[in-house]
């Protein structure tokens, strides 16, 4: 609501006008009777000149007094926006830093916590300033700039940087671009100090303990204790897969999880169950490779008394998972004949115990896992294509550890943190040669193999410093130090070096030449060599390129 009053030098109203339709709708009367009155004579008003406000007919207005001519002044009244005030005050109460930006990364609003985080006085007006005026960041490592550039939301980004006030910051950031009819309006960012984030985690753990103790209905589902948070790493391949899994978890689809041994297929399966509408029902898992072919039918479908010598009435895992989730790990180890029987159960949604003619109606969600390429198995006749179509409305592919070596350090530190009190002295330092040996390995056993290696190293370490010599002997024999002979030239090969050393020498030479040609620019080098940026960085560290 906007109202304009024209005053003479004695504050007598010469003219009064509504500036918009909302004003006349609110007052529903003409302003003409007020002309000729002094401001204080307007009925039902309380004027406060100290904070330039007036209470008029049940509403507060702010006013601005300005000179139009030597004999005329203007008084513009604007009704306070109660909703805007409430929202701003609510944001000021949040412990997280809340930041509103326009499409050009210009500050529109920072709450009190954001200013405290940056070391900016609470009364300083910073609206209208660009992001780079307060943050010493680049376009690549800024969560807000990345969200504005890609128009995609970012969650849980860990950053360490300095504000331009000189304060060193370690924060966890979220950023969500705001779009209207396809047009970018700006961005909303949340920034929290990592120390506050750790405190919040502890608070949530306390709340969880209370819920489990006092409200059994919301406790963890039976036989499922992993969530997606138990997958450690921030490699793009891994995070993209987890995001897809979380999205599909709420849809009652059968999902096939494909990944090598030790990549965490059951963690993904349990995480899907935890987020699904079936989370309060049973999660039943079976490793098909661990059950002999002669017994797997009874294990899956159950048995009826008298079906064979010594058989008893016993429910199978499909019955036990009724209304919940059944996870079939290594389903590719099941024979084609058994696959056909399973397919019939999934199609009919009925199961009969071995030796019984009675059918039991079942409602289950199937999550299955395969440790080989399922399309290759179909071509080889080891996997029935009709069963594959039934169990794989969505396929999730977990990247092996060798394709996300950038997560190696985070996984190692996670393991050490989880096991620092269970074996030997606390680890205080890790030497460069220890890291280098880990990076040189191909990790056929993936994360499970890494944790096995770290378990040995932690137990044999006696001074709190992990060194190359703490790694298992067999592991050191598998991964000898990288050779650094000059690459072969002039068509002459030193065959005494052996094929492995010759190949690595040639690889080093190619990488060194590419590194020099790109002046050390990793992005350009990766593009020229047609490899990922992460792999490029790995090779630079491996060969110590300069």
C-alpha angles and dihedrals in degrees: 000000000000127000127180121204122188113209136188122223091277091056091252114150111245096172137003127195139176109233098200142018093255089064096056091043089055099045098031091196140086120266092215095098089062094060111106093027126111115241093254090053094063105112120248095014132130113192122205109185094178094070095020097244138128132198108219127172096337097316136093120233130189115214137203121202118205139165118252099171136345089274102032134063129186125223115194116194121197122184113236115254101235094184092052091048093050092049092049093047090048091053090049090060094058119105090211118082108252118198130182118199134181122231091275094054092255114150115254099167139356120186123222094266092055092053092047090050091053095042092244118147112255093234096052115111108227099161111122095033122117122248092246090059090069106023126061094214139118131233090260100052099038114099092202096047091046092051091049092047097046097030088224129122118248123205134194099000112173114214135177116192145122128262116227087251086069097253117141111227134196108184145162110224140195125188129185123186115224114224132183118191089337094309118121110235100173143281140282114215131189119199126183131180110248090235090057090046090055090049090051091051090054091048091052091049089054090049090049091053090051092050093048091049100043104025110042092177092070097043122118113294117260115275093359117098105146124090133182088267088072090067104093120208144060102224108142093236091054096044092047090052092048092048090052091047091051091049093050094043092079092052115078095236131138108247131199116208114203121193144123123268112289098020096114106261094156091050088057092047093051091044090055091049091049091056096042130095087250093062093116092053128077124293107207121187130188130178104221092198091059095057119078114243090242092059105035095086091057092044092052101038103024129235137264124219112264095019088118137347110304096004119146136188103279133156118235127226091266091060091044090053094050110143088006138069129294116201114200107193119199091007088169089074090066115103118248090247091055090045089057092053092048091049091055091053091050092048097046095035086221131109130198122199117238107274095017132103093200116106122213120206111233134188111193139149114228121218113177135180134209126190094199135056102283095205090055089049090054091053090049092051093243094113124045110233092215091056090045091056090049097051101036112062082141129020119208116196116201111207115234118244093253088064093053104041088146085076092054095093094046092049092049094049090046091054093048092049092050094048104033093110098041101065137026127320122336112273109244102169142016118208123228093243090057091054092045093055090050091051093050093058123093093215102218087176091049120199093348090057091047092053090048091054092046091049090058093045094049092050096049095042109101105176104046092254118108109218135176089258090061092067118099114273093236089053092052090050090052091050112039116182113285110264119234106198119144115268116261115267139176091033092286117125126194096220092184088076092066130227097284095053092043092052092049091047091052091046090052091051093051092048093046091052092048091047091053093045091054094043090239094305103150095197093054092043092052091049093051093048092041094232132121120274090241092055090047091055089048092055092046090055093041095055097029092234117198 
